[in-house]
Amino acid sequence: MSSVLEESLLLETELRIGDAFGEMLQAAFYELPAPPEARWTYDIVEREDGNLLVTPAAHWFQPPALWPEHIVTGMERARGRVLDVGCGAGRHALALQEQGEEVTGLDTSPGALKVCRRRGLRSVVHATVADHAVNRAADGGRYDTFLLLGANVGLLQGRESAPAFLGALAAMATPGARIIADSMDPDLLSELDPTQVAYGELNRRRGRLPGQTRMRVRHKTMTTSWFDYLYCSPAELGELAEGTAWRVEEILPSGGPSYVATLVHKP
């Protein structure tokens, strides 16, 4: 084995598995007062085939004035008690809280929730959707709106996981509750990212949805564990909702791969 390969393998084994996403958000939060050209923190997502998506971490903190129109319109559908699922740095939850809505931020990242608290989000929960559903069933709490923004349709993960995830949301839903979610259509995304074409074909051969992505988040020498994250078309989202208590009610296009979907709870 060459010394170069040995060194590469050594570096790979030295990666620490942990809350890389939360560490990235905390680093970005502390550097926000600096001008954009002086900021050094990036959001690094590694796909299983080695493809890297690198974007400025400051996008997690964008104020509503910088949001795309379809996101703003989707947020206008939020009402009542709101659960922001995968709240990240809290940009959507904080915007609704400032409007007087009762909002809870839910995330599995302790670092992300620490940032949310420091930014002023009053109610946060460190749990998975499934675990939170069990706790809410015990105390009788229900939500009128679930936010799955920031491309968090991805949390459905795939065909096998989606029914349980949607079922957990339904267990916490009031009659007529809504999910406001956004994603990216993998077919349209392929037009912008040629690597998506080969990856989508690989997924189809494996019996997975073309936009089902195995990824991990990197920050310095820390990485999350590998996890599945789903990008799907509006039609695929409708198919995933079939047989659950949710139905796709509205699609708000962006003119590109991204879109916002509203799903209604109809038990």
KEZAFI-455289 format. One record per residue (C-alpha): residue in one letter; x, z, y. Coordinates in steps of 0.5 Angstrom, whole numbers, plus 2048, in hexadecimal, padded with zeros to 3 digits. Layout:
N
   doro    c1    c3    c2
      a     X     Z     Y
...
END
This chain:
267
   doro    c1    c3    c2
      m   800   800   800
      s   803   7FE   807
      s   804   804   80C
      v   7FF   800   811
      l   7FA   801   80C
      e   7FC   808   80A
      e   7FB   80A   811
      s   7F5   806   812
      l   7F2   80A   80C
      l   7F4   811   80F
      l   7F1   80F   816
      e   7EB   80E   812
      t   7EB   814   80E
      e   7EC   818   814
      l   7E6   816   818
      r   7E1   81D   818
      i   7DA   81C   816
      g   7D6   820   81B
      d   7D1   81F   821
      a   7D5   819   824
      f   7CF   817   828
      g   7CE   81E   82B
      e   7D5   81E   82D
      m   7D5   817   830
      l   7CF   819   835
      q   7D2   820   837
      a   7D8   81C   839
      a   7D4   817   83D
      f   7D0   81C   840
      y   7D6   81F   843
      e   7D9   819   846
      l   7D2   816   849
      p   7D5   819   850
      a   7DA   814   850
      p   7DA   80D   852
      p   7D8   808   84C
      e   7DF   805   84D
      a   7E2   80C   84B
      r   7DE   80D   845
      w   7E1   80D   83E
      t   7DC   80F   839
      y   7D9   809   835
      d   7D3   809   830
      i   7D7   807   82A
      v   7D2   804   824
      e   7D6   802   81D
      r   7D2   7FE   819
      e   7D3   7FE   811
      d   7D7   7F7   811
      g   7DB   7F9   817
      n   7D8   7F6   81D
      l   7D8   7FB   823
      l   7D3   7FB   829
      v   7D7   7FF   82F
      t   7D2   800   835
      p   7D3   805   83B
      a   7D1   80C   839
      a   7CE   80C   840
      h   7C8   808   83D
      w   7C5   80E   83A
      f   7C4   811   841
      q   7C1   80C   845
      p   7BB   80E   849
      p   7B4   80A   849
      a   7B6   806   84F
      l   7BB   802   84A
      w   7B6   801   844
      p   7B4   7FB   842
      e   7AD   7F9   844
      h   7AA   7F9   83D
      i   7AD   800   83C
      v   7AA   803   842
      t   7A3   800   840
      g   7A4   803   83A
      m   7A5   80A   83D
      e   79F   809   841
      r   79B   80A   83A
      a   79D   811   839
      r   798   816   83A
      g   797   81E   838
      r   79C   821   834
      v   7A2   81D   832
      l   7A7   81D   82D
      d   7AD   819   82F
      v   7B0   818   828
      g   7B8   817   828
      c   7B8   819   82F
      g   7C0   818   830
      a   7C2   81A   837
      g   7BA   81A   839
      r   7B9   815   83E
      h   7B2   813   83C
      a   7B0   81A   83B
      l   7B3   81D   841
      a   7AF   817   845
      l   7A8   819   842
      q   7AA   821   843
      e   7AB   81F   84B
      q   7A4   81C   84B
      g   7A1   822   848
      e   7A0   820   841
      e   7A1   826   83B
      v   7A7   823   838
      t   7AC   825   832
      g   7B2   822   830
      l   7B4   821   829
      d   7BB   81F   826
      t   7BF   821   820
      s   7C5   821   825
      p   7C7   828   827
      g   7CB   825   82D
      a   7C6   820   82F
      l   7C1   826   830
      k   7C6   82A   834
      v   7C7   824   839
      c   7BF   824   839
      r   7BF   82B   83B
      r   7C4   82B   840
      r   7C0   825   843
      g   7BA   829   844
      l   7B6   828   83E
      r   7B2   82E   83C
      s   7B0   82D   835
      v   7B5   82A   830
      v   7B5   82B   828
      h   7BA   82A   823
      a   7B7   827   81D
      t   7B6   821   819
      v   7AF   81E   81A
      a   7AD   820   813
      d   7AF   827   814
      h   7AC   828   81B
      a   7A5   825   818
      v   7A5   82B   813
      n   7A6   830   819
      r   7A1   82D   81D
      a   79C   82D   817
      a   79D   835   816
      d   79C   836   81E
      g   796   831   81F
      g   79A   82D   824
      r   798   826   825
      y   79B   820   82A
      d   797   81B   82E
      t   79D   816   82E
      f   7A3   815   82B
      l   7A9   811   82E
      l   7AE   80D   82A
      l   7B2   80A   82F
      g   7B9   808   830
      a   7B8   803   82A
      n   7B5   809   826
      v   7B1   805   821
      g   7B8   805   81E
      l   7B6   80C   81B
      l   7B1   809   816
      q   7B7   807   813
      g   7B4   802   80E
      r   7AE   800   809
      e   7B0   806   805
      s   7B0   80B   80B
      a   7AB   809   810
      p   7A5   80C   80C
      a   7A7   813   80C
      f   7AA   813   813
      l   7A3   810   816
      g   7A0   815   811
      a   7A3   81B   814
      l   7A1   818   81B
      a   79A   817   819
      a   79A   81F   817
      m   79C   821   81E
      a   797   81C   821
      t   790   81D   825
      p   78B   818   823
      g   78D   812   827
      a   794   814   829
      r   799   80E   82A
      i   7A0   80C   828
      i   7A4   809   82E
      a   7AA   806   82B
      d   7AF   800   82C
      s   7B3   7FC   828
      m   7B7   7F5   827
      d   7B4   7EF   823
      p   7BA   7EE   81F
      d   7B9   7E6   81F
      l   7B9   7E6   826
      l   7BF   7EB   826
      s   7C3   7E6   822
      e   7C2   7E0   827
      l   7C7   7E5   82C
      d   7CB   7E8   826
      p   7CD   7E3   821
      t   7D0   7E9   81C
      q   7C9   7EB   81B
      v   7C7   7E4   818
      a   7CC   7E6   812
      y   7CA   7ED   812
      g   7C3   7EB   811
      e   7C4   7E7   80C
      l   7C8   7EC   808
      n   7C2   7F1   809
      r   7BD   7EC   806
      r   7C1   7EB   800
      r   7C1   7F3   7FF
      g   7BA   7F3   800
      r   7BA   7F6   807
      l   7B7   7F4   80D
      p   7BB   7F0   811
      g   7BC   7F5   817
      q   7BD   7FB   812
      t   7C4   7FD   815
      r   7C9   802   812
      m   7CD   805   817
      r   7D1   80B   81A
      v   7D2   80D   821
      r   7DA   80E   823
      h   7DD   813   828
      k   7E4   814   829
      t   7E6   816   822
      m   7DF   819   820
      t   7DA   815   81C
      t   7D3   816   81A
      s   7D1   815   813
      w   7CF   80E   811
      f   7C7   80D   812
      d   7C2   807   812
      y   7BF   805   818
      l   7B9   7FF   819
      y   7B8   7FA   81E
      c   7B2   7F6   81C
      s   7AD   7F1   81F
      p   7A6   7F3   821
      a   7A4   7EF   81B
      e   7A8   7F4   816
      l   7A6   7FA   81A
      g   79F   7F8   819
      e   7A0   7F7   811
      l   7A4   7FE   811
      a   79E   801   814
      e   799   7FF   80F
      g   796   804   80B
      t   798   80A   810
      a   794   80D   815
      w   797   808   81A
      r   795   802   81D
      v   799   7FD   822
      e   794   7FD   828
      e   799   7F9   82D
      i   79F   7F5   82E
      l   7A3   7F5   834
      p   7A8   7F0   834
      s   7AF   7EF   838
      g   7B0   7E8   838
      g   7B6   7EA   834
      p   7B7   7ED   82D
      s   7B4   7F4   82F
      y   7AD   7F6   830
      v   7A9   7FC   830
      a   7A3   7FD   82B
      t   79D   802   82C
      l   79A   805   825
      v   794   809   825
      h   792   80E   820
      k   78C   80C   81C
      p   78B   811   816
END
